[in-house]
Amino acid sequence: MARILITSGPTRQYIDPVRFLSNASSGRMGCSLAAAAIQAGHDVIIISGPVEIEYPPQAQVEYVVTTDEMLQAAEKLFPLCHGVIGVAAPCDYKPQHTATSKISKTGHPISLLLMETPDIIATLGSKKTPRQWAVGFALETDDPRFRALRKMETKNCDLMVLNSPSAIYSHQNEVEVFNSRGKILAQLRGPKTELGQQIFNLIEKHLIRNPDFQ
């Protein structure tokens, strides 16, 4: 039995007390992967941004809002786990300054200076032990395979799942799963509930049951 950390859903970066930057990640794929892992007899810890779905009650769930909060929670919990599945879609940018009161209309344009947020899976990947594994998710619009493989290398992941852009806030998804040597292990398409099970089967076969990680 493995203890698995899953990051799921979006994060939010506030511009002022009522407005924020985010994306349309629903958390459905994270929920599906968690359900598959629990069904296989594993312990699951989920770190989730704001979502409207309900995660499996057997999972331990910690809710966060910002990317920094998700990273802080992940760094605390990852040492207790055998591996991490980074299916969350953290907001990649945050305003350099967050207004303390609501920004009112003036009839004139405003400018936002954005800064990159920390990369959660890259941070965990750089700290994992030889017996820990990491699975990353990539969503790309240009040169998707090249960028996904590049991310797998820079984030020190053992598997990379390449998403279709159509997956955002959808019940359907289309993915390719790569191993660390760049080989396509599977090309999958269908409801996220089914894909979560199929992706987790690959994780269990190539990572959880792999003697290199035991």
N, C-alpha and C positions, 0 to 999 in steps of 0.2 A: 504493500500500500504506500502511496506517495502523498505528500502534502504539497498541494499545488496553489501557487499564487496567480490570480487572474486580475489584470487591470481591465476595466470595462467602461464604456460610455464616453461622453465628452467631458471636457473641463470648461470653466468659464474664467475669463479675465476681465475684470470690471473697469469700465471707462470712468464711470461715476457711480453713485449708489444705486442707480436703477438701470443702467445700460452696461452691456458686456459684449465681448467678442467670444464666439464659440463656433460650433458646427452642428450638423444634424445627426450625429451619431446617436443611435437609439439604445445601445447596450444589448440588442437582441443576440448578436453573435457571442458576446461574452456570457450571456445567460445560457445559451445553447451548449457552449463548451463546458460550463460549470455543471449543467445537468448530465452531460455525457460522462464527465469525470466522476461525479457522485454515483451514477449508476454503475460505474466500473469498480466502485468500492474505495475511492480515494477521498482524502480530506481536501476541502476547497476553501480558500480564503479569497474573497473578492474585494478589491478596492475600486469603488465606482464613483464616477461623477454623477451629476444630476440626470436621472432618467425617469421615465414614466412606467417602466416595466417592474415586475416583481421577480426577484431572483429565487432560486430554489431555497426552501426554508432550512435545508440541511447545511447550507453554506454559511460561513461566517462572513458578514458583509460590513465593510467600513466605508462610509460615504464621505466624500471630499468635494470641494468646489473647484479650486484652482489647480493648475499643473504643479506648482510648488508643493501644495498639500498632498497631491497624489504621490509625488516623488518621496516626500518625507515619510509617508505611510509605507510605501514600497521598500524603502531602505530599512525601515524598522522590521518589517515582516519577512523580507526575502531570506535573511540568514536562517530562519526557522523552516524554510521550505526546500523541497528537492528541486523545484523548477518554477519558472514563471512563464505565463502566456500573456504577452502584451497586446491584447486586442483593443485596448482603449484608444481613443482618438484625442489625445490631449491637444489643447490649443497651443500652437507653435509660437505665438507672439503675444505679448502683453504691452499695454501702454507704459511708457517710461514713467509717467506720473498719472495717478488716479485722482480725479477730482473728489473733494470731500463733500461737495454738495452737487445737486443736479445741475448739469450744464443747460442753461436756458438759451432759447433761440434769440439771435441778434439780427438776423437777416444777412449775415456774412458767413463765408466759409470758415471752418475751423480745421486745424491740422493736428494729426496724432502722430507722435513719434513712437514707433513700436520697437520692442526689443525681443530677441529670441528667449523662449522659455527653456528650461533644461530638458534634455532628452532622457526620458525615464528608462527605457529599455537599454539604451547605450550605457547609462550609468550602472544599471544592475549587471549588464553583460561584462563590464570592466571589473566587477567585483566578485563575480561568481567563482566558486571553487571548481576544481576539476571534476567533482562529482555532481555539480549542479548544471542544469541546462536552461536554455532560454529560447523561446519561440517568439518571433516578431511578426507583425502584420504591416504590410505596406500598401498604400493606395496611391497609385501614380497615374498621371494622364499622358505623360510623354516618356518614351523609352522605358516602359514599365518594367520589363524583365531586367534590363541593365541596372536600373535604379534600385530594384528590389534586391538584386544580388549584391550591389554595392552596399546597401543598408545592412544586409546580413553580415558582411565583412566588418564594417565599421562599428556595428553594434555588438559584435561578438555573439551572434545568434547561432543556434544549432539547426534550426529550421526557420524558413521564412514563408509566410503566406501572402501571396500577392492578390489583393482585392480588386474588383472592378469598381470604378467610380459610381456605378449604378447601385451599389450596395448601401449607400448612405440613406438611412431612415427607410429602408425597404425590408420586406420579409424575405426577399430573394437575394442570392449572391452568386457570384461566379469567381472561382479562385484557382490559382496554381500554387502548389506546395513544392518548395525547393529544399534540398538538403544542403549541408555546408560545403559540398563539392560542386554545387550549382546544378545538380541533376534534378529534373522535374519528377517528383514522386507521384504526383496525381494532378489531374485537371478535373475540377468538380463544379457542378452547377445545380442549383435547386433551392428549395426553402432553407433558410438559415437553421431551422431546427434539425434538418437532415445533414446539412453540411457540418454543423458543429460536431455531430457524432462521427462523421467520416474523418474530419480533421483530427479529432481526438484519437481515433483509432490509429492514425499515423504517428501521432505523438507517443502513444503508448508503445507501439511497435518499435519505433526508431530511437526513442529516448528513455522512457520509463523502464522498459524491459531490456535496454541495452546494458550489457555488463560494464561498459566504460563509465556509466553513471551510477554504479552501485557500489 
